[in-house]
Amino acid sequence: MTRSGKPVVTITYCTGCNWLLRAGWMAQELLQTFQDQLGGVTLVPGDLGGIFEIHVDKELVWERKRDGGFPDVKELKTRVRGRINPEQDLGHLDRGKTGE
């Protein structure tokens, strides 16, 4: 957590796999959705083959190998929301594909 008491998301990505753009896109999505609730999003270049991890503070919320690939934006935002503000409405992401 930052001095403001807001949680920080850390995305560690494999540099050898060229996953910087994917990590940057996910950081942008999180900052746009949770802009007033996050103390920041940090991108960390990792040198371990195939690493892609997302932490909220020190809690692991996504790990590429454990969770079977990369999260889609809905899953990512849902997991982060669960750690920082479970009551927050994610708008269209919380509605079904049928246009509920």
Rosetta blueprint (number, residue, H / E / L):
1 M L
2 T L
3 R L
4 S L
5 G L
6 K L
7 P L
8 V E
9 V E
10 T E
11 I E
12 T E
13 Y E
14 C E
15 T L
16 G L
17 C L
18 N L
19 W L
20 L H
21 L H
22 R H
23 A H
24 G H
25 W H
26 M H
27 A H
28 Q H
29 E H
30 L H
31 L H
32 Q H
33 T H
34 F L
35 Q L
36 D L
37 Q L
38 L L
39 G L
40 G E
41 V E
42 T E
43 L E
44 V E
45 P E
46 G E
47 D L
48 L L
49 G L
50 G L
51 I L
52 F E
53 E E
54 I E
55 H E
56 V E
57 D L
58 K L
59 E E
60 L E
61 V E
62 W E
63 E E
64 R H
65 K H
66 R H
67 D H
68 G L
69 G L
70 F L
71 P L
72 D L
73 V H
74 K H
75 E H
76 L H
77 K H
78 T H
79 R H
80 V H
81 R H
82 G H
83 R H
84 I H
85 N L
86 P L
87 E L
88 Q L
89 D L
90 L L
91 G H
92 H H
93 L H
94 D H
95 R L
96 G L
97 K L
98 T L
99 G L
100 E L
